[in-house]
């Protein structure tokens, strides 16, 4: 499934993209950029729902966002580590889709999978550029490929952003994508245990975070990202 995209989102769980970067994806799809989504796990340890339910919800959210594709790497939720097997799985995905930019999880966060996922994806993106690491896809050898940039979302815990994307025109569409994950968020009729993201105050919290990020740009809603190396630009006037 060799399908190049401009931006590849590689995150730990189904719904990580929708919570932390869906507005950014929507903005870039609107700009004509191609975007693909890869979930490291099926979120099988989630407090609510099942892997099958979450997979269906993730596909519905993909359609709302307008991403070209979405699939899972089947790493073990909660137990994946930055070992050779996991690194090679991500390297294969990066080489398969040859993105210019990769978006991934926060470097540190409430859920330990987020920080581990961030580190795994960042290292895999570097290793993907080493030609002596051999990988194949559907029996065909893959060429080395290194994305130009890897950006880490700001998720549950506040992190001072290095970059903020104005998502104001796409806020309502982001909420629509989030609501595809009905099993995960607040439902007064649910009999399942309440998780931190299933609390009634979680979506208002996300709105507050988006407003906090937006305020840095003097816009209504924003999504923040960090990056491990300086951001470069050929035109100062293109930066806010």
TORKEMAR-518508 format. One record per atom (N, C-alpha, C): residue in one letter; x, y, z. Coordinates in steps of 0.1 Angstrom, whole numbers, padded with zeros to 4 digits, always signed. Layout:
# TORKEMAR-518508
AXYZ ...
***
This chain:
# TORKEMAR-518508
X+0008-0012+0000 X+0000+0000+0000 X+0009+0012+0000 X+0017+0014-0011 X+0026+0025-0012 X+0018+0038-0016 X+0015+0047-0007 X+0006+0058-0010 X+0013+0070-0004 X+0021+0078-0011 X+0028+0090-0005 X+0018+0100-0001 X+0021+0107+0010 X+0013+0118+0015 X+0022+0129+0020 X+0016+0141+0021 X+0024+0152+0026 X+0026+0152+0041 X+0016+0148+0048 X+0016+0147+0063 X+0012+0133+0067 X+0020+0127+0076 X+0016+0114+0082 X+0015+0116+0097 X+0003+0113+0102 X+0001+0114+0117 X+0002+0099+0122 X+0012+0098+0131 X+0015+0085+0137 X+0013+0086+0152 X+0003+0081+0158 X+0000+0083+0172 X-0004+0070+0179 X-0003+0070+0192 X-0004+0058+0200 X-0018+0051+0199 X-0028+0059+0200 X-0042+0053+0201 X-0052+0059+0191 X-0062+0051+0187 X-0073+0057+0180 X-0079+0068+0189 X-0081+0080+0184 X-0086+0092+0191 X-0076+0102+0195 X-0063+0098+0195 X-0052+0107+0198 X-0052+0119+0187 X-0053+0115+0175 X-0053+0125+0164 X-0065+0135+0166 X-0077+0129+0169 X-0089+0138+0170 X-0087+0147+0182 X-0082+0142+0193 X-0081+0151+0205 X-0071+0162+0203 X-0059+0159+0197 X-0048+0168+0197 X-0044+0175+0184 X-0048+0170+0173 X-0044+0176+0160 X-0054+0176+0149 X-0066+0172+0152 X-0076+0171+0141 X-0078+0185+0133 X-0078+0196+0141 X-0080+0209+0135 X-0068+0212+0125 X-0056+0208+0129 X-0044+0210+0120 X-0046+0202+0107 X-0050+0189+0109 X-0052+0180+0097 X-0063+0186+0088 X-0074+0191+0094 X-0085+0197+0086 X-0080+0209+0078 X-0072+0217+0085 X-0067+0229+0078 X-0059+0225+0066 X-0050+0216+0068 X-0041+0212+0057 X-0048+0204+0046 X-0058+0196+0049 X-0066+0190+0039 X-0073+0201+0031 X-0078+0211+0037 X-0085+0222+0030 X-0075+0230+0021 X-0062+0230+0025 X-0052+0236+0017 X-0047+0227+0005 X-0053+0215+0004 X-0049+0206-0007 X-0038+0197-0003 X-0034+0196+0009 X-0024+0187+0013 X-0030+0173+0016 X-0022+0163+0013 X-0027+0149+0015 X-0022+0145+0029 X-0031+0138+0037 X-0028+0134+0050 X-0032+0119+0052 X-0023+0112+0059 X-0026+0098+0063 X-0025+0096+0078 X-0033+0086+0083 X-0033+0084+0098 X-0029+0070+0101 X-0019+0068+0110 X-0015+0055+0114 X-0016+0054+0130 X-0023+0045+0135 X-0024+0043+0149 X-0015+0032+0153 X-0006+0034+0163 X+0003+0024+0167 X-0004+0012+0173 X-0015+0014+0181 X-0022+0003+0187 X-0037+0004+0184 X-0044-0006+0188 X-0059-0006+0187 X-0066+0000+0199 X-0058+0005+0209 X-0064+0010+0221 X-0071+0000+0229 X-0066-0013+0229 X-0073-0024+0235 X-0074-0023+0250 X-0066-0015+0256 X-0066-0014+0271 X-0075-0003+0275 X-0082+0004+0266 X-0090+0015+0270 X-0101+0011+0280 X-0104+0021+0289 X-0114+0018+0299 X-0128+0015+0293 X-0131+0021+0282 X-0144+0019+0276 X-0143+0014+0262 X-0154+0008+0257 X-0154+0003+0243 X-0146-0010+0241 X-0145-0014+0229 X-0137-0025+0225 X-0128-0021+0213 X-0118-0029+0210 X-0110-0026+0198 X-0118-0025+0185 X-0128-0034+0184 X-0136-0034+0172 X-0145-0021+0171 X-0150-0017+0183 X-0158-0005+0183 X-0150+0007+0180 X-0138+0008+0186 X-0129+0019+0184 X-0124+0020+0169 X-0122+0008+0163 X-0117+0008+0149 X-0128+0014+0140 X-0141+0010+0143 X-0152+0016+0135 X-0153+0031+0137 X-0152+0035+0150 X-0152+0049+0153 X-0141+0057+0146 X-0129+0051+0146 X-0117+0058+0140 X-0119+0059+0125 X-0126+0050+0118 X-0128+0051+0104 X-0139+0062+0102 X-0149+0063+0110 X-0159+0074+0109 X-0152+0087+0110 X-0143+0088+0120 X-0136+0101+0122 X-0127+0104+0110 X-0120+0094+0105 X-0112+0096+0093 X-0120+0103+0082 X-0132+0098+0080 X-0140+0103+0069 X-0144+0118+0072 X-0146+0121+0084 X-0149+0135+0088 X-0137+0144+0085 X-0126+0139+0089 X-0113+0147+0088 X-0109+0148+0073 X-0112+0138+0065 X-0108+0138+0051 X-0094+0133+0049 X-0089+0124+0058 X-0076+0118+0056 X-0077+0107+0045 X-0066+0105+0038 X-0066+0096+0027 X-0068+0081+0032 X-0063+0078+0043 X-0063+0064+0048 X-0061+0064+0063 X-0064+0053+0069 X-0061+0051+0084 X-0060+0036+0086 X-0049+0032+0093 X-0048+0018+0097 X-0039+0017+0110 X-0039+0005+0115 X-0032+0003+0128 X-0020-0006+0126 X-0009-0004+0134 X+0003-0012+0133 X+0002-0024+0143 X-0008-0025+0151 X-0010-0036+0160 X+0001-0038+0170 X+0007-0027+0175 X+0016-0028+0186 X+0008-0030+0199 X+0013-0034+0210 X+0005-0037+0221 X+0003-0025+0230 X-0010-0021+0231 X-0014-0010+0239 X-0008-0011+0253 X-0002-0001+0258 X+0004-0001+0271 X+0017-0008+0273 X+0021-0017+0263 X+0033-0025+0265 X+0043-0023+0254 X+0039-0015+0243 X+0049-0014+0233 X+0061-0006+0238 X+0073-0009+0233 X+0085-0002+0237 X+0093+0002+0225 X+0103+0010+0227 X+0112+0014+0216 X+0122+0003+0213 X+0117-0009+0209 X+0126-0020+0205 X+0127-0021+0190 X+0135-0030+0185 X+0138-0031+0171 X+0125-0034+0163 X+0117-0043+0169 X+0104-0047+0161 X+0095-0035+0160 X+0093-0027+0170 X+0084-0015+0169 X+0090-0005+0160 X+0103-0002+0162 X+0110+0007+0153 X+0108+0004+0138 X+0110-0009+0135 X+0109-0013+0121 X+0095-0012+0116 X+0085-0014+0124 X+0071-0013+0120 X+0068+0002+0116 X+0073+0011+0124 X+0071+0025+0121 X+0080+0030+0109 X+0092+0025+0108 X+0101+0028+0096 X+0094+0023+0084 X+0088+0011+0084 X+0081+0007+0072 X+0069+0016+0068 X+0062+0021+0078 X+0051+0030+0075 X+0056+0043+0069 X+0067+0048+0075 X+0073+0061+0070 X+0078+0059+0056 X+0085+0049+0053 X+0090+0046+0039 X+0078+0043+0030 X+0068+0037+0034 X+0056+0034+0026 X+0050+0047+0021 X+0049+0057+0030 X+0041+0069+0027 X+0049+0082+0024 X+0062+0081+0027 X+0072+0092+0023 X+0067+0106+0026 X+0063+0108+0039 X+0057+0122+0042 X+0068+0132+0043 X+0065+0145+0040 X+0074+0156+0043 X+0074+0159+0058 X+0062+0157+0064 X+0060+0161+0079 X+0053+0149+0086 X+0058+0146+0098 X+0051+0136+0106 X+0046+0144+0119 X+0034+0141+0122 X+0028+0146+0135 X+0026+0134+0144 X+0030+0136+0157 X+0029+0125+0166 X+0025+0130+0180 X+0026+0121+0190 X+0022+0124+0203 X+0031+0134+0211 X+0025+0139+0222 X+0033+0147+0231 X+0045+0140+0236 X+0056+0147+0239 X+0068+0141+0244 X+0067+0137+0258 X+0058+0142+0265 X+0055+0138+0279 X+0040+0141+0282 X+0033+0132+0289 X+0019+0134+0291 X+0014+0125+0302 X+0001+0127+0305 X-0005+0118+0315 X-0004+0104+0312 X-0008+0100+0300 X-0007+0086+0295 X+0007+0083+0291 X+0014+0073+0297 X+0027+0070+0294 X+0029+0065+0279 X+0019+0060+0273 X+0020+0056+0259 X+0023+0068+0250 X+0018+0080+0254 X+0020+0092+0246 X+0035+0095+0245 X+0042+0096+0256 X+0056+0099+0256 X+0064+0088+0249 X+0061+0076+0252 X+0068+0065+0246 X+0066+0065+0231 X+0053+0067+0227 X+0050+0068+0212 X+0058+0079+0206 X+0058+0091+0212 X+0065+0102+0207 X+0080+0099+0204 X+0086+0093+0214 X+0100+0089+0213 X+0103+0078+0202 X+0094+0069+0202 X+0095+0058+0192 X+0094+0064+0178 X+0084+0072+0175 X+0081+0077+0162 X+0093+0087+0158 X+0098+0095+0167 X+0108+0104+0163 X+0121+0097+0160 X+0125+0086+0167 X+0137+0079+0164 X+0135+0071+0151 X+0123+0065+0149 X+0120+0058+0137 X+0121+0067+0124 X+0117+0079+0126 X+0118+0088+0114 X+0132+0091+0111 X+0141+0092+0121 X+0155+0094+0118 X+0161+0081+0112 X+0159+0069+0118 X+0164+0057+0113 X+0159+0054+0099 X+0147+0058+0095 X+0141+0056+0082 X+0150+0062+0071 X+0158+0071+0074 X+0167+0078+0064 X+0180+0071+0062 X+0182+0060+0070 X+0195+0053+0069 X+0193+0041+0059 X+0201+0042+0048 X+0198+0033+0037 X+0203+0018+0040 X+0211+0017+0050 X+0216+0003+0054 X+0206-0004+0062 X+0196+0002+0067 X+0185-0005+0074 X+0175-0010+0063 X+0174-0023+0061 X+0166-0029+0050 X+0152-0032+0055 X+0142-0027+0048 X+0128-0031+0050 X+0122-0034+0037 X+0110-0041+0038 X+0103-0044+0026 X+0088-0042+0028 X+0081-0040+0018 X+0066-0038+0019 X+0060-0046+0008 X+0052-0056+0011 X+0045-0065+0001 X+0056-0071-0007 X+0067-0075-0001 X+0077-0083-0008 X+0087-0074-0016 X+0085-0061-0016 X+0093-0052-0024 X+0102-0043-0015 X+0115-0043-0018 X+0124-0035-0009 X+0120-0020-0009 X+0121-0014+0003 X+0118+0000+0004 X+0130+0009+0004 X+0129+0021-0002 X+0140+0030-0002 X+0140+0038+0011 X+0152+0042+0015 X+0153+0051+0027 X+0145+0064+0025 X+0140+0069+0036 X+0132+0082+0035 X+0132+0088+0049 X+0135+0101+0050 X+0135+0108+0062 X+0126+0120+0061 X+0116+0121+0069 X+0107+0134+0069 X+0115+0146+0072 X+0111+0157+0066 X+0118+0170+0069 X+0116+0175+0083 X+0105+0171+0089 X+0102+0176+0103 X+0092+0166+0110 X+0094+0166+0123 X+0085+0158+0132 X+0080+0167+0143 X+0067+0169+0144 X+0061+0178+0154 X+0053+0169+0164 X+0055+0173+0177 X+0048+0166+0188 X+0036+0175+0193 X+0025+0169+0193 X+0013+0176+0198 X+0014+0179+0213 X+0006+0190+0217 X+0004+0192+0231 X-0010+0185+0234 X-0009+0176+0244 X-0021+0168+0246 X-0028+0171+0260 X-0028+0162+0269 X-0034+0164+0282 X-0027+0174+0290 X-0014+0172+0292 X-0006+0181+0301 X-0002+0193+0292 X-0002+0205+0299 X+0003+0217+0292 X+0018+0216+0289 X+0022+0219+0277 X+0036+0221+0273 X+0037+0234+0265 X+0046+0242+0268 X+0048+0254+0261 X+0051+0251+0246 X+0042+0256+0237 X+0044+0252+0223 X+0055+0259+0216 X+0061+0253+0206 X+0070+0259+0197 X+0063+0264+0184 X+0051+0259+0182 X+0044+0262+0170 X+0029+0261+0173 X+0021+0270+0169 X+0006+0270+0171 X+0000+0271+0157 X-0010+0263+0154 X-0017+0263+0142 X-0031+0269+0145 X-0035+0279+0137 X-0049+0285+0139 X-0059+0275+0133 X-0068+0270+0142 X-0078+0260+0137 X-0092+0266+0138 X-0093+0279+0140 X-0106+0285+0143 X-0117+0281+0133 X-0114+0281+0119 X-0124+0278+0110 X-0128+0263+0110 X-0120+0255+0117 X-0122+0240+0117 X-0126+0235+0130 X-0129+0243+0140 X-0132+0239+0153 X-0145+0230+0154 X-0155+0234+0147 X-0168+0226+0148 X-0166+0213+0141 X-0158+0212+0130 X-0155+0200+0123 X-0147+0191+0132 X-0137+0196+0139 X-0129+0189+0149 X-0139+0182+0159 X-0148+0190+0164 X-0158+0184+0174 X-0166+0173+0168 X-0169+0174+0155 X-0177+0163+0148 X-0168+0151+0148 X-0155+0152+0145 X-0146+0141+0144 X-0145+0134+0158 X-0144+0143+0168 X-0143+0138+0182 X-0155+0130+0186 X-0167+0135+0182 X-0179+0128+0186 X-0181+0115+0179 X-0173+0112+0169 X-0174+0098+0163 X-0170+0088+0174 X-0161+0092+0183 X-0157+0082+0194 X-0167+0082+0205 X-0179+0078+0202 X-0190+0078+0212 X-0187+0069+0224 X-0179+0059+0222 X-0177+0050+0233 X-0167+0056+0243 X-0159+0066+0239 X-0148+0071+0247 X-0152+0083+0256 X-0161+0091+0251 X-0164+0103+0258 X-0177+0103+0266 X-0180+0113+0273 X-0191+0114+0283 X-0205+0109+0276 X-0211+0099+0283 X-0224+0095+0279 X-0231+0091+0292 X-0241+0099+0295 X-0248+0097+0308 X-0255+0084+0308 X-0258+0077+0297 X-0265+0065+0297 X-0255+0053+0298 X-0242+0055+0297 X-0232+0045+0297 X-0232+0038+0311 X-0230+0025+0311 X-0228+0018+0324 X-0213+0014+0326 X-0204+0018+0317 X-0190+0015+0318 X-0183+0025+0328 X-0172+0021+0333 X-0165+0029+0342 X-0161+0043+0336 X-0160+0053+0344 X-0157+0066+0339 X-0142+0068+0338 X-0136+0071+0327 X-0122+0074+0325 X-0120+0089+0325 X-0107+0093+0325 X-0104+0108+0325 X-0110+0115+0313 X-0111+0108+0301 X-0116+0115+0290 X-0131+0113+0288 X-0137+0104+0297 X-0152+0102+0297 X-0159+0111+0307 X-0151+0120+0314 X-0158+0129+0323 X-0165+0140+0316 X-0176+0145+0322 X-0184+0155+0316 X-0176+0167+0312 X-0165+0170+0320 X-0158+0182+0318 X-0147+0181+0308 X-0145+0169+0301 X-0133+0168+0293 X-0134+0176+0280 X-0146+0176+0273 X-0147+0184+0261 X-0146+0199+0264 X-0152+0204+0275 X-0149+0218+0278 X-0135+0221+0281 X-0128+0211+0287 X-0113+0213+0289 X-0106+0214+0276 X-0109+0206+0266 X-0103+0207+0253 X-0105+0220+0247 X-0118+0225+0248 X-0121+0238+0243 X-0112+0249+0250 X-0111+0248+0263 X-0102+0257+0270 X-0088+0257+0265 X-0083+0245+0263 X-0069+0244+0258 X-0068+0250+0244 X-0077+0247+0236 X-0077+0253+0222 X-0078+0268+0223 X-0086+0273+0232 X-0087+0288+0233 X-0074+0294+0238 X-0067+0286+0248 X-0055+0291+0253 X-0044+0291+0242 X-0044+0281+0234 X-0034+0281+0223 X-0037+0292+0213 X-0050+0293+0210 X-0054+0304+0200 X-0051+0318+0204 X-0052+0320+0217 X-0049+0333+0223 X-0034+0338+0220 X-0025+0328+0219 X-0012+0331+0216 X-0010+0337+0202 X-0020+0334+0193 X-0020+0340+0179 X-0030+0351+0178 X-0037+0354+0188 X-0048+0363+0188 X-0059+0358+0178 X-0062+0345+0179 X-0073+0339+0172 X-0081+0331+0182 X-0092+0325+0178 X-0101+0319+0188 X-0096+0305+0192 X-0092+0297+0183 X-0088+0283+0186 X-0075+0279+0179 X-0067+0272+0187 X-0054+0268+0181 X-0050+0254+0186 X-0041+0248+0179 X-0035+0236+0184 X-0020+0238+0185 X-0014+0233+0196 X+0001+0236+0198 X+0009+0223+0195 X+0021+0226+0191 X+0031+0215+0188 X+0045+0219+0193 X+0053+0209+0197 X+0067+0212+0200 X+0075+0205+0189 X+0088+0209+0188 X+0097+0203+0178 X+0111+0203+0184 X+0119+0193+0182 X+0132+0191+0188 X+0143+0199+0181 X+0140+0205+0170 X+0151+0213+0164 X+0144+0226+0159 X+0152+0236+0157 X+0146+0249+0153 X+0138+0248+0140 X+0127+0256+0140 X+0118+0257+0129 X+0125+0267+0119 X+0126+0262+0106 X+0132+0270+0096 X+0122+0276+0086 X+0125+0287+0080 X+0116+0294+0071 X+0124+0301+0061 X+0119+0302+0048 X+0126+0310+0038 X+0120+0324+0038 X+0109+0327+0045 X+0103+0340+0044 X+0098+0344+0058 X+0104+0354+0064 X+0099+0358+0077 X+0085+0363+0077 X+0081+0369+0065 X+0067+0374+0065 X+0056+0363+0064 X+0061+0351+0063 X+0052+0340+0063 X+0049+0335+0077 X+0056+0340+0087 X+0055+0336+0101 X+0047+0347+0108 X+0038+0343+0117 X+0030+0352+0125 X+0038+0357+0137 
***
